[in-house]
Amino acid sequence: MDSMQKYNQTKIYEGAKNDQLQTFRSNHTDQKLTTNQAVKVINTDDSLKAGSRGPTLIEDFHFREKLTHFDHERIPERVVHARGFGVHGYFQAYESMAQYTKAKFLQDPSVKTPVFVRFSTVVGSRGSADTVRDVRGFATKFYTEDGNYDLVGNNMPVFFIQDAIKFPDMVHAIKPEPHNEIPQASSAHDTFWDFVVNTPETAHMIMWLLSDRAIPRSFRMMEGFGVNTFRFINAEGKGRFVKFHWKPLLGVHSLVWDEAQKLAGKDPDYNRRDIWDAINMGEFPEYELGVQMIDEEDEFKFGFDILDATKIWPEETIPVKIIGKMTLNRNVDNFFAETEQVAFCAGNVVPGIDFTNDPLLQGRLFSYLDTQLIRLGGPNFHEIPINRPIAPVHNNQRDGYHRMTIDQGTVSYHPNSIQKNTPESASDADNGYLHYAEKVDGKKIRERSESFRDNYSQATLFWNSMSEPEKQHIIDAFHFEVGSVNDKYIRQRVVDMFNNVDGQLATEIAKGIGATPPKTAGKAGVTASSPAVSQANTIKTAKTRKVAILVDNGFNYTELMQFMDAMKNAGVNTEIVSKNLGMITSEDGKQIEVGKNFLKAASVMYDAVYVTGGRQSADSLLKQGDALHFVNEAFKHAKAVGATNEGVDLLAASQIQGVATAGTENNGELVTELGVVTVRNATDLNPFNGEFIKAIAEHRHWARKNQKDIVPA
Ligand code: HDE
């Protein structure tokens, strides 16, 4: 059963009528070519000319229509989050949340609410690479029975700035510099760091941006956060502050920087391909929805302002309550129609979910609707299939560019007698949207609240929470990013600024960028940590990971089959990589097809690498620089590396430490060292397979150090 069939079988809530996009799909297979006016076309390869060598005639309506349509095929890319990838799925609550919110989609565990999710990078243009260092967007549209609810989040829980009025400045600074449009999709340049050092409220977000979170291994292995503080409202009208979280069931995992950079060249579509393939294979990504809630009366009980988007609510203090699960199970049919045209608005809420005075959120409530008008060319973008609510729409709004609905009757105003005052206003009993009656009283003033002034405590909290490898990655990222800044004054100011986060961190940054270390170590008054923000504490599983198997002619067939079966049973995917495409033959004459050759495949595209035994196969691989480089690079990137019998020779030759030594003294003895799993002279591969799966599940083996590079011969 393919993923589409599976999706169609899922019973979506009453009224959703299965797949809402069905009416709009058009399949052109086995049809005759027509113009847009449905006139059949006889020849679409030659324009109408005055003589076969003569000029083209303007009366050629097919030519004109075809070219005109082509000339208008592009719409403006999103000003931020231009590069994205969308997928369909559904959400299901685990339990009723009626006590906290009247949002219907959070009440009945038997209801499956359809969703569309768009993952994105923020800075790069539509054609930029997936694996750049950046924040990832994680935007979810819930097509609920009460109308559309958009949870437009990111994969980091905080933001660069506190007030939306600074968003254009922040985005101008991080985008490519205006004089030469360099660099693409990167924060590693002068204008961004100039903005940072002049905007200390960015400190906490910079720590996240320079952490491993900014280079996710997969959209499937990323958390999502609503970032802003929202409100839950229950049927009694009681409000609670709420923050939203998505937690991936595969855990939170990242690439290493060298790998991310190489992938940007070898497979710029790495993240989108990963989720596309996973869904096509039926490995549906799943994320649990969690909420942190704070009672209204506790608003001021914390050492930070709960409306400040540069602050997390530490999970250890305010626990995340898991309330449901989202399953992504269907790829789009058409990227433009769905992923490009989807329009998220932070202001799209349903009864039971409301806003707060968070000044970043308030600005977002304006910006998203506004941006869709220019991007999608008018006020009717809600009628584009991907944006249409499943719940019925009735109002007196009319006309505008590209109106699809054919509104009947004469009434497009309220009040009216002709239509008995309909469509009529809904009441609370109809679950009409009732804004939370928050009491607001203040002077009009252009000022930042004093409670927003603490820029550094949580940046320090984040730093304190990192494992040693995570800390090292952050320092390396500072060296790369700030090392790319030409202006030495800005570089120095970065050191001075981050001395407020941690003195040791500032000293380490200075070392790598030719700046002066701080004379006195920073204040770093905060000693607390939040283990929940460290990826060291995440879920670990080998499921859905991808292993490259290096083999050549003369491999050991039984060994390979045992390995592949064991991986399959553990939910691990495998791919045969060899010198040439086509069939290769085992030492006993059996054949297997190669999936990728060394020109196309690179270790950076896999989570682990395994080398099969067989004398002739191993000898052949030993002569290939590509094979030596492949395993060496996987080792350098801290991945699981395994080999059995003669295959171990390849690991040894590429200077991988900790492999089983040659000879007969360790017959069949399994050797495991920091994710390198090897065995020689073994007949039973079960112990090896079990150990290798564990090594894959670990994701990376950070304790490895200073591996020499082997470049392909
Ligand atoms: Fe956005 N943001 N944003 N943003 N944002 C947009 O809307 C904006 C912010 C986020 O896949 C734009 O349709 C302002 C935080 C995502 O289509 C625009 C501010 C968070 C996406 C816009 C923020 C986000 C956007 C550009 C500061 C995490 C992609 C195109 C107050 C909670 C949605 C568009 C998609 C897109 C404005 C800050 C998430 C211009 C003014 C914080 C995931 O409207």
Boltz pocket constraint, residues with backbone or C-beta under 6 A from the ligand:
constraints:
  - pocket:
      binder: B
      contacts: [[A, 78], [A, 79], [A, 80], [A, 81], [A, 84], [A, 118], [A, 119], [A, 120], [A, 136], [A, 137], [A, 138], [A, 139], [A, 152], [A, 153], [A, 154], [A, 156], [A, 158], [A, 159], [A, 163], [A, 164], [A, 165], [A, 167], [A, 225], [A, 226], [A, 227], [A, 228], [A, 309], [A, 339], [A, 342], [A, 343], [A, 344], [A, 359], [A, 360], [A, 361], [A, 363], [A, 364], [A, 367], [A, 368], [A, 369], [A, 371], [A, 372]]
      max_distance: 6.0
